[in-house]
Amino acid sequence: MITKRSGWLETDRIRKPSFMYALSMLISSIAIVSIGILAFDAPIQILMLISMLVLIPFMMGLGYSYKQVEKSMLTSMSRALQPGLILLTVGILIGAWIASGTVPTLIYYGVKAVSPEFFLVTTLIFTSVVAIFTGTSWGTVGTAGVAMMGVGTALGIPVGVTAGAIVSGAYFGDKMSPLSDTTNLAPAVSGGEIFAHIKHMLWTALPAYIITAIIFTIIGLKYNATTVDAASISQLTANLNEHFKLGIVTLLPIVVLITLLILKKPAVPSIFIGAAVGGVIAVAYQGTSLADTLSIFYDGYQVDSGIAMVDELLQRGGLTSMLGLIALFLFALGLGGMLAESGVLEALIASFADKIQHTGTLVFVTIVVSYATLMIGGSVYFSTVMGGTLMRPIFERLNLKPENLSRILEDTGTQAAPLVPWTGGGMYTAATLGVATTTYLPFAFLAFITPMISLFYGITGLTMTKKEQPEKKEKKPKQEKKKTAMQPLEA
């Protein structure tokens, strides 16, 4: 029965989309975003909102009421609340750490201690270690990453290359750490066990990491004492030393935050406590007034030194710097919720799932599904859950162990999270490091090399471990029954 309410048709007869219908929905949303960016350079937030509105009649054509469509949007958008709070507190943290002298101290001593030739590979290794011990890529980017960005800029190394090294290290350490949420989530949705998952990832992650380290070493060799502008470096360090009290006291906020992250305390309170400690040091040690410190928390650190490098490094942070990113995150998740609820991905995969018979094809399809769900859902969690749920039955049909699937999910979705501008990882990384996603994307070598190795294993069958087949018990031949006195004699 169909009834009309508030101008919208409502029906209980919801049907699944056909392959062509699902493809039309997906192409429509992708076309709006891509054409809007390439042809009109339009803000991606507006394009995401338009895409959501365009999908409404598609979903209603499948029998959804407007209220059901709205619910699919809002349910998915609610997942942006926690990441949104993290983004806001990180904005506060960055401003507070500049005012406290934490970031200036790291830049000052980093410039003096790190050799330009080996800065990039040092950054890769440093961020990897921090992420492994803390279990968080976001925490690593917000602490070690911010510091290394400042040092790299001072040494004259392009921001995109430095950010690429930070992203590669932070997300490698995150996915190899048993403390990480994604490292626990991937085997959970795949039906595996976390340490088997981590061990299996070494087959792809370790070779890719070594190759990435070699690439960054080679790139770094062209930056040396002759390429560094000594006058600019001297001007920078002199300015930092003049306007900030530098020393061990200013590093206290980092110690507090990393300790809280290692202890697996909740992210939002931990980050805010780190920011608060920075605020206290700004007031008590740097001499900033309480009113100015609170203003920095909201609007970020403002400086007009007349030195371009100093202003570029320090004029950042604040709660308001994250508002545009949160709007993008909300609309991206809303769009993903609509596509997930309408069954678009299931319809597309169901059309060819039975034809997948070889591990090479399976790995390739899983990689595509992982990237597609990441871009559609705007979240690595959405990508991991959807990718694992959709592909798990095919892995089981081919008798492959669950760690094969969980490894691919991490090699693709987890590592590509900071490379998609509208995902939480992409927005957070760009905002925290002050570099556009497209600027550091070409230098995130680990995110490109790892899935290539994973695909190679799929094609060759190497490391694609299979479940042990249960031994079939041989049927014993039936023994003839012994004749007894009660049995009749044969004629």
C-alpha positions in Angstrom: 0.0 0.0 0.0 1.3 3.4 -1.0 0.4 6.5 1.1 1.3 10.2 0.6 2.7 12.1 3.5 4.1 15.6 3.6 4.5 15.7 -0.2 6.7 12.5 -0.2 5.6 9.0 -1.3 6.2 6.3 1.3 6.1 2.6 0.6 7.1 -0.6 2.4 8.0 -2.2 -0.9 11.8 -1.4 -1.1 13.6 -3.3 -3.9 17.3 -3.9 -4.5 18.9 -1.9 -7.3 19.8 -3.7 -10.6 23.4 -3.5 -11.8 22.7 -0.7 -14.2 20.6 1.3 -11.6 23.4 0.9 -9.0 26.0 1.9 -11.6 23.9 5.0 -12.5 23.8 6.1 -8.9 27.5 5.7 -8.4 28.5 7.4 -11.6 26.1 10.3 -10.9 27.7 11.0 -7.5 31.3 10.6 -8.8 30.6 12.8 -11.9 29.2 15.7 -9.8 32.3 15.8 -7.6 34.9 15.3 -10.3 33.4 17.7 -12.9 32.8 20.3 -10.2 36.4 20.2 -9.1 38.0 20.0 -12.5 35.8 22.3 -14.5 34.7 24.9 -11.9 37.2 24.5 -9.0 34.2 24.4 -6.7 34.5 23.7 -3.0 34.2 20.0 -2.4 31.8 20.5 0.5 29.2 22.0 -1.8 29.7 19.2 -4.4 29.2 16.5 -1.7 26.0 18.2 -0.6 24.7 18.3 -4.2 25.6 14.7 -4.7 23.5 13.8 -1.6 20.5 15.7 -3.0 20.9 14.1 -6.4 20.8 10.6 -4.9 17.4 11.3 -3.1 15.2 10.6 -6.2 17.3 7.5 -7.0 16.6 6.0 -3.6 12.9 7.0 -3.7 12.8 5.2 -7.0 13.7 2.1 -5.2 10.8 2.5 -2.8 12.5 4.4 0.1 10.5 7.2 1.7 12.1 10.6 2.3 12.3 9.9 6.0 14.1 6.6 5.3 16.6 8.4 3.0 17.1 11.1 5.6 17.7 8.5 8.3 20.3 6.7 6.2 22.1 10.1 5.9 21.9 11.1 9.5 22.8 7.7 10.9 26.0 7.7 8.8 26.8 11.3 9.5 26.6 10.7 13.3 29.8 8.7 12.9 31.5 12.1 12.2 31.0 13.3 15.8 34.0 11.6 17.4 36.4 12.3 14.5 35.0 15.9 14.4 35.7 16.4 18.1 39.2 15.1 17.5 39.7 17.5 14.7 38.6 20.4 16.8 40.8 19.5 19.7 43.8 19.0 17.4 43.2 22.5 16.1 43.4 23.8 19.6 46.4 21.6 20.3 48.4 23.1 17.4 47.7 26.7 18.4 48.5 25.9 22.0 51.8 24.1 21.2 53.0 27.0 19.1 52.2 29.5 21.9 53.8 27.4 24.5 57.1 27.2 22.5 56.8 23.4 22.0 56.7 23.6 18.2 59.4 26.3 18.0 61.7 24.3 20.3 61.3 21.2 18.1 62.0 23.2 15.0 65.0 25.0 16.5 66.8 21.9 17.7 65.7 19.8 14.8 67.2 22.1 12.3 70.5 22.1 14.2 70.6 18.3 14.7 69.3 16.7 11.5 71.3 16.4 8.4 69.4 17.5 5.2 70.6 14.4 3.3 69.1 12.0 5.7 66.2 14.0 6.9 63.5 12.2 4.9 64.5 8.7 5.8 64.9 9.8 9.5 61.4 11.2 9.4 60.1 7.9 8.0 61.7 5.9 10.7 60.9 8.3 13.5 57.2 8.5 12.7 57.0 4.7 12.3 58.5 4.1 15.7 56.1 6.6 17.4 53.1 5.1 15.6 54.0 1.5 16.6 54.3 2.4 20.3 51.2 4.6 20.4 49.0 2.7 18.0 47.7 5.9 16.4 48.5 7.5 13.0 46.6 10.6 13.9 48.5 11.0 17.2 51.8 10.5 15.4 50.9 13.1 12.7 49.8 15.6 15.3 53.0 15.3 17.4 56.0 13.9 15.5 54.6 15.0 12.2 54.1 18.6 13.1 57.6 18.8 14.4 59.2 17.2 11.3 57.2 19.5 9.0 58.7 22.5 10.7 62.2 21.0 10.5 61.8 20.1 6.8 60.5 23.5 5.9 63.5 25.1 7.6 65.9 22.8 5.8 64.4 23.9 2.5 62.8 20.5 1.7 59.5 20.7 -0.2 56.5 20.3 2.1 54.9 17.6 -0.1 57.9 15.3 0.2 58.2 15.8 3.9 54.5 15.2 4.4 54.8 12.0 2.2 57.5 10.7 4.5 55.4 11.5 7.6 52.3 9.8 6.2 54.2 6.7 5.1 55.8 6.3 8.5 52.8 7.1 10.6 50.4 4.7 8.7 53.0 1.9 8.5 53.4 2.1 12.3 49.7 2.3 12.8 48.8 -0.8 10.8 51.7 -2.8 12.4 50.8 -1.9 15.9 48.6 -4.3 18.0 47.4 -1.2 19.8 45.8 0.3 16.7 42.0 0.2 16.2 42.2 -0.6 12.5 44.7 -3.4 13.2 42.1 -5.0 15.5 39.1 -4.2 13.2 40.5 -5.8 10.0 40.9 -9.3 11.4 37.7 -9.0 13.3 35.5 -8.4 10.2 37.6 -11.0 8.2 37.2 -13.7 10.8 40.8 -13.9 11.7 43.1 -13.3 14.7 45.1 -10.1 15.3 48.7 -11.6 15.6 48.2 -13.9 12.7 47.1 -10.8 10.8 50.1 -8.7 11.8 52.5 -11.6 11.0 50.9 -12.0 7.6 51.2 -8.3 6.8 55.0 -8.5 7.1 55.0 -10.2 3.7 53.8 -7.0 2.0 54.6 -4.3 4.5 58.3 -5.1 5.1 59.4 -5.2 1.4 57.4 -2.1 0.7 58.9 -0.2 3.7 62.4 -1.1 2.7 61.8 0.1 -0.9 60.2 3.3 0.5 63.2 4.0 2.8 65.5 3.6 -0.2 63.5 6.0 -2.3 63.5 8.6 0.4 67.2 8.2 1.0 67.9 8.7 -2.7 65.6 11.8 -2.8 67.2 13.2 0.3 70.7 13.0 -1.1 70.1 16.0 -3.4 69.4 18.1 -0.3 72.7 19.0 1.5 74.5 21.9 3.0 74.9 23.6 -0.4 71.1 23.5 -1.1 70.1 24.9 2.3 69.7 28.6 2.5 72.1 29.2 5.5 71.0 32.9 5.8 67.3 31.9 6.0 68.1 29.2 8.6 70.1 31.6 10.7 67.3 34.2 10.5 64.7 31.6 11.5 66.6 30.2 14.5 67.4 33.7 15.7 63.8 34.8 15.5 62.6 31.7 17.4 65.2 32.2 20.0 64.3 35.8 20.4 60.5 35.4 20.7 60.2 32.1 22.6 61.9 30.6 25.7 63.2 27.3 24.3 64.1 24.3 26.4 63.0 21.1 28.1 60.0 22.8 29.8 58.3 23.4 26.4 58.5 19.7 25.6 56.3 18.7 28.6 53.1 18.8 26.5 54.5 16.2 24.1 55.5 13.9 27.0 52.1 14.2 28.5 50.2 13.5 25.3 52.3 10.5 24.1 52.1 9.0 27.6 48.3 9.2 27.5 48.2 7.7 24.0 50.5 4.8 25.0 48.2 4.1 28.0 45.3 4.0 25.5 43.4 6.8 27.1 40.5 8.3 25.1 41.7 10.4 22.2 39.6 13.6 22.8 40.5 14.1 26.5 44.1 13.1 25.9 44.5 15.7 23.1 42.8 18.4 25.0 44.9 17.7 28.1 48.0 18.0 25.9 46.6 21.3 24.6 45.8 22.5 28.2 49.3 21.7 29.4 50.6 23.8 26.4 48.3 26.6 27.4 49.6 26.6 31.0 53.2 26.8 29.8 52.2 29.6 27.4 50.9 31.6 30.3 53.3 30.7 33.0 56.6 30.2 31.0 56.2 32.3 27.8 54.3 35.2 29.4 51.3 35.1 27.2 48.1 36.5 28.8 45.3 34.1 29.6 42.9 36.0 27.3 45.4 35.8 24.4 45.9 32.1 25.1 42.2 31.3 25.0 42.0 33.4 21.8 44.8 31.2 20.3 42.8 28.1 21.3 39.9 29.4 19.1 41.5 31.3 16.2 45.0 29.9 16.2 48.4 31.5 16.6 48.8 34.8 14.8 52.1 36.3 13.9 53.4 39.0 11.6 57.2 38.8 11.9 58.0 40.1 8.4 59.9 36.8 7.8 58.0 34.6 5.4 59.4 31.3 6.7 58.5 32.2 10.3 55.0 33.2 9.5 54.4 30.1 7.4 55.5 27.8 10.2 53.8 29.5 13.1 50.6 31.1 11.8 48.4 28.0 12.3 46.0 26.1 14.4 42.9 27.0 16.3 39.4 25.4 16.6 38.1 27.5 13.7 40.7 26.1 11.3 38.9 22.7 11.4 35.3 23.8 10.7 35.5 23.4 6.9 36.9 20.0 7.3 34.2 18.8 9.6 31.5 20.0 7.1 33.3 18.0 4.4 33.4 14.9 6.7 29.7 15.2 7.5 28.6 15.4 3.8 31.0 12.6 2.8 29.6 10.3 5.4 26.1 11.2 4.5 26.7 10.4 0.9 28.3 7.1 1.8 25.4 6.2 4.1 23.0 6.6 1.2 25.0 4.5 -1.2 25.4 1.8 1.5 21.8 1.7 2.5 20.5 1.5 -1.1 22.7 -1.6 -1.7 24.7 -0.1 -4.6 28.0 -2.0 -3.7 26.3 -5.3 -3.2 24.5 -5.0 -6.5 27.7 -4.2 -8.4 29.7 -7.1 -6.7 26.9 -9.6 -7.0 27.0 -9.3 -10.8 30.4 -10.9 -11.1 31.2 -12.6 -7.7 30.6 -16.1 -8.9 33.1 -15.6 -11.8 36.0 -15.0 -9.4 37.9 -18.3 -9.3 41.6 -17.2 -9.2 43.5 -15.5 -6.3 44.8 -12.8 -8.7 41.3 -11.8 -9.7 40.2 -12.0 -6.1 43.0 -9.7 -4.8 42.4 -7.2 -7.6 38.7 -7.0 -7.0 39.3 -6.7 -3.2 41.7 -3.8 -3.8 39.2 -2.0 -6.0 36.4 -2.6 -3.5 38.5 -1.4 -0.6 39.4 1.9 -2.4 35.8 2.3 -3.6 34.3 1.9 -0.2 36.9 4.3 1.3 36.0 7.0 -1.2 32.3 6.4 -0.9 32.2 6.1 2.9 34.8 8.7 3.7 36.1 6.6 6.5 38.6 3.8 6.9 36.2 2.1 9.3 33.5 2.1 6.7 35.9 0.7 4.1 37.2 -2.0 6.4 33.8 -3.2 7.5 32.2 -3.0 4.1 35.1 -4.5 2.2 35.5 -7.3 4.8 31.8 -8.1 4.8 31.4 -8.1 1.0 34.5 -10.1 0.1 34.7 -12.5 3.0 32.3 -15.1 1.5 34.4 -15.3 -1.7 37.7 -15.8 0.3 35.9 -18.6 2.2 34.7 -20.2 -1.0 38.2 -20.3 -2.3 39.4 -21.8 1.0 41.7 -18.9 1.8 42.6 -18.0 5.4 41.1 -14.8 6.8 44.4 -13.1 7.2 44.7 -12.9 3.4 41.6 -10.6 3.3 42.5 -8.6 6.4 46.0 -7.9 5.0 44.6 -6.5 1.8 42.1 -4.3 3.7 45.1 -2.8 5.6 47.4 -2.6 2.6 44.8 -0.5 0.8 42.1 1.1 2.9 44.2 1.9 5.9 47.2 3.2 4.0 45.1 5.2 1.5 43.0 6.9 4.2 45.2 10.0 4.3 45.3 10.3 0.5 41.6 10.9 -0.1 40.7 14.6 0.6 37.3 14.0 2.1 38.1 11.1 4.4 38.8 11.7 8.1 42.4 10.7 7.6 42.8 13.0 4.6 41.2 16.0 6.2 43.1 15.5 9.5 46.5 15.1 7.9 46.1 18.0 5.5 44.9 20.3 8.3 47.4 19.2 10.9 50.4 19.4 8.6 49.2 22.4 6.7 49.6 20.7 3.3 47.0 20.0 0.7 46.3 16.3 0.2 47.2 16.5 -3.5 50.5 18.0 -2.6 51.8 15.1 -0.6 49.9 12.3 -2.4 52.6 11.7 -5.0 55.2 11.2 -2.3 53.2 8.7 -0.1 55.2 5.9 -1.7 54.4 3.2 0.8 50.6 3.5 0.0 51.3 2.7 -3.7 54.0 0.1 -3.3 52.3 -2.1 -0.8 49.1 -2.9 -2.8 51.3 -3.6 -5.8 53.2 -6.3 -3.8 49.8 -7.6 -2.5 48.6 -7.9 -6.1 51.8 -9.7 -7.2 51.2 -12.3 -4.4 47.6 -12.7 -5.6 48.7 -13.3 -9.2 51.5 -15.8 -8.3 49.7 -17.3 -5.3 52.7 -16.7 -3.1 51.9 -16.1 0.6 48.1 -16.7 -0.2 47.8 -19.2 2.6 44.9 -21.7 2.5 42.9 -23.4 5.2 43.9 -27.0 6.0 41.5 -29.4 4.4 40.1 -31.9 6.9 41.4 -35.3 6.3 38.9 -37.7 4.8 38.5 -40.9 6.7 38.8 -44.0 4.5 35.8 -46.1 4.6 36.6 -49.6 5.9 35.2 -52.4 3.8 32.2 -54.1 5.4 33.1 -57.3 7.1 30.9 -60.3 6.5 28.9 -61.2 9.5 29.8 -64.5 11.1 27.2 -67.1 10.9 25.7 -68.3 14.1 23.7 -71.3 15.0 20.6 -69.1 14.9 21.2 -68.1 11.3 19.7 -70.4 8.6 22.2 -72.4 6.5 22.8 -71.4 2.9 21.3 -73.8 0.4 
